[in-house]
Amino acid sequence: MGQCGITSSKTVLVFLNLIFWVEDEVNHSIQKVYNEYNGTNTDAPSRAIDYVQRQLHCCGIHNYSDWRNTRWFQESKNNSVPVSCCQPSISNCTGTLTRPADLYQEVLQKRLKEIMMYVIWAALTFASIQMLGMLCACVVLCRRSHDPAYELLVTTNSYA
């Protein structure tokens, strides 16, 4: 019983370590895509960032000021963020940083963590159902060896 507890504790630690590793990889990948943003819709990273910002109602990774560190912001020199950061209720939003109230205030990193938690809970639920199924199979297997109702009808070696 003690070995089972140690093994399950190790499994949980490995699982938690995997979650943190995935989070670091996702953050690194997002930062890389933000650095490749060029503001055109012909470029896949640009389309992806615009789409994500519109769908998740966010601007930047941590907030809209993240755009100041991107190559696109430094090259454009217009002191603004992409229009995809603008709230749809603001009709004349240009993404300028002088009017931050026009921009989404949600944090992409926070929204992604929320989505990841749904995925993790779904995986844990599925794993729990799998474990319950294995436990039921073990119970049936154990009962089979002790209950005469589960004995074979044919006891000879010939199969007809």
C-alpha positions as a Python dict, from the first residue, in 0.01 Angstrom:
ca = {
    (1, 'M'): (0, 0, 0),
    (2, 'G'): (288, 236, 80),
    (3, 'Q'): (450, 172, -259),
    (4, 'C'): (119, 256, -430),
    (5, 'G'): (104, 589, -246),
    (6, 'I'): (463, 672, -339),
    (7, 'T'): (403, 581, -704),
    (8, 'S'): (84, 786, -725),
    (9, 'S'): (259, 1083, -559),
    (10, 'K'): (537, 1060, -817),
    (11, 'T'): (278, 1047, -1094),
    (12, 'V'): (107, 1360, -964),
    (13, 'L'): (442, 1541, -940),
    (14, 'V'): (534, 1440, -1294),
    (15, 'F'): (192, 1557, -1415),
    (16, 'L'): (230, 1896, -1239),
    (17, 'N'): (582, 1933, -1378),
    (18, 'L'): (445, 1861, -1726),
    (19, 'I'): (178, 2132, -1682),
    (20, 'F'): (438, 2394, -1587),
    (21, 'W'): (663, 2288, -1876),
    (22, 'V'): (372, 2321, -2120),
    (23, 'E'): (290, 2664, -1976),
    (24, 'D'): (650, 2781, -2027),
    (25, 'E'): (654, 2647, -2382),
    (26, 'V'): (324, 2818, -2464),
    (27, 'N'): (449, 3150, -2322),
    (28, 'H'): (771, 3122, -2523),
    (29, 'S'): (581, 3039, -2842),
    (30, 'I'): (335, 3324, -2794),
    (31, 'Q'): (619, 3570, -2737),
    (32, 'K'): (788, 3446, -3054),
    (33, 'V'): (469, 3492, -3258),
    (34, 'Y'): (418, 3842, -3116),
    (35, 'N'): (772, 3930, -3223),
    (36, 'E'): (696, 3807, -3578),
    (37, 'Y'): (383, 4023, -3606),
    (38, 'N'): (402, 4267, -3898),
    (39, 'G'): (47, 4401, -3916),
    (40, 'T'): (-49, 4254, -4253),
    (41, 'N'): (-324, 4002, -4304),
    (42, 'T'): (-111, 3809, -4553),
    (43, 'D'): (117, 3686, -4276),
    (44, 'A'): (3, 3384, -4069),
    (45, 'P'): (136, 3510, -3731),
    (46, 'S'): (-33, 3845, -3786),
    (47, 'R'): (-365, 3684, -3874),
    (48, 'A'): (-337, 3449, -3575),
    (49, 'I'): (-266, 3727, -3326),
    (50, 'D'): (-545, 3946, -3462),
    (51, 'Y'): (-788, 3655, -3447),
    (52, 'V'): (-690, 3555, -3091),
    (53, 'Q'): (-710, 3911, -2964),
    (54, 'R'): (-1055, 3958, -3113),
    (55, 'Q'): (-1191, 3622, -2997),
    (56, 'L'): (-1047, 3632, -2644),
    (57, 'H'): (-1104, 4008, -2602),
    (58, 'C'): (-746, 4074, -2498),
    (59, 'C'): (-454, 4291, -2604),
    (60, 'G'): (-96, 4174, -2564),
    (61, 'I'): (31, 3887, -2352),
    (62, 'H'): (15, 4059, -2012),
    (63, 'N'): (-150, 4386, -2121),
    (64, 'Y'): (-146, 4632, -2412),
    (65, 'S'): (194, 4772, -2312),
    (66, 'D'): (356, 4442, -2424),
    (67, 'W'): (330, 4573, -2778),
    (68, 'R'): (596, 4836, -2700),
    (69, 'N'): (856, 4558, -2691),
    (70, 'T'): (772, 4417, -3033),
    (71, 'R'): (955, 4480, -3357),
    (72, 'W'): (630, 4592, -3524),
    (73, 'F'): (575, 4870, -3267),
    (74, 'Q'): (932, 4996, -3294),
    (75, 'E'): (929, 4993, -3676),
    (76, 'S'): (586, 5152, -3718),
    (77, 'K'): (665, 5440, -3477),
    (78, 'N'): (298, 5540, -3455),
    (79, 'N'): (258, 5477, -3079),
    (80, 'S'): (-32, 5239, -3129),
    (81, 'V'): (-125, 4875, -3096),
    (82, 'P'): (-304, 4666, -3362),
    (83, 'V'): (-666, 4755, -3428),
    (84, 'S'): (-757, 4403, -3315),
    (85, 'C'): (-695, 4532, -2960),
    (86, 'C'): (-984, 4777, -2994),
    (87, 'Q'): (-1311, 4709, -2819),
    (88, 'P'): (-1590, 4665, -3076),
    (89, 'S'): (-1812, 4912, -2892),
    (90, 'I'): (-1564, 5193, -2973),
    (91, 'S'): (-1633, 5298, -3332),
    (92, 'N'): (-1338, 5529, -3397),
    (93, 'C'): (-1065, 5331, -3221),
    (94, 'T'): (-727, 5343, -3394),
    (95, 'G'): (-528, 5153, -3132),
    (96, 'T'): (-343, 5457, -3010),
    (97, 'L'): (-182, 5426, -2668),
    (98, 'T'): (-299, 5776, -2574),
    (99, 'R'): (-650, 5627, -2530),
    (100, 'P'): (-598, 5299, -2342),
    (101, 'A'): (-965, 5288, -2236),
    (102, 'D'): (-1052, 5204, -2598),
    (103, 'L'): (-844, 4884, -2580),
    (104, 'Y'): (-923, 4543, -2439),
    (105, 'Q'): (-810, 4516, -2078),
    (106, 'E'): (-818, 4136, -2053),
    (107, 'V'): (-489, 3950, -2022),
    (108, 'L'): (-413, 3683, -2285),
    (109, 'Q'): (-204, 3482, -2043),
    (110, 'K'): (-491, 3471, -1793),
    (111, 'R'): (-742, 3367, -2060),
    (112, 'L'): (-512, 3091, -2185),
    (113, 'K'): (-468, 2960, -1830),
    (114, 'E'): (-846, 2946, -1793),
    (115, 'I'): (-874, 2749, -2117),
    (116, 'M'): (-590, 2518, -2010),
    (117, 'M'): (-767, 2451, -1678),
    (118, 'Y'): (-1077, 2337, -1870),
    (119, 'V'): (-859, 2104, -2076),
    (120, 'I'): (-685, 1970, -1763),
    (121, 'W'): (-1016, 1911, -1583),
    (122, 'A'): (-1153, 1731, -1888),
    (123, 'A'): (-842, 1510, -1901),
    (124, 'L'): (-863, 1435, -1529),
    (125, 'T'): (-1233, 1351, -1559),
    (126, 'F'): (-1160, 1117, -1849),
    (127, 'A'): (-874, 955, -1652),
    (128, 'S'): (-1103, 909, -1350),
    (129, 'I'): (-1364, 737, -1565),
    (130, 'Q'): (-1092, 512, -1706),
    (131, 'M'): (-972, 425, -1355),
    (132, 'L'): (-1329, 350, -1245),
    (133, 'G'): (-1367, 119, -1545),
    (134, 'M'): (-1045, -63, -1458),
    (135, 'L'): (-1156, -98, -1097),
    (136, 'C'): (-1488, -246, -1207),
    (137, 'A'): (-1306, -490, -1435),
    (138, 'C'): (-1081, -597, -1145),
    (139, 'V'): (-1383, -653, -920),
    (140, 'V'): (-1550, -870, -1184),
    (141, 'L'): (-1225, -1062, -1239),
    (142, 'C'): (-1180, -1124, -866),
    (143, 'R'): (-1542, -1236, -824),
    (144, 'R'): (-1505, -1469, -1120),
    (145, 'S'): (-1242, -1678, -944),
    (146, 'H'): (-1455, -1723, -629),
    (147, 'D'): (-1810, -1744, -762),
    (148, 'P'): (-1922, -2078, -911),
    (149, 'A'): (-2160, -1897, -1144),
    (150, 'Y'): (-1857, -1778, -1340),
    (151, 'E'): (-1709, -2127, -1389),
    (152, 'L'): (-1678, -2267, -1741),
    (153, 'L'): (-1959, -2494, -1855),
    (154, 'V'): (-1722, -2722, -2045),
    (155, 'T'): (-1441, -2867, -1835),
    (156, 'T'): (-1279, -3081, -2101),
    (157, 'N'): (-1004, -2964, -2331),
    (158, 'S'): (-1215, -3009, -2645),
    (159, 'Y'): (-1393, -2709, -2786),
    (160, 'A'): (-1695, -2783, -3002),
}
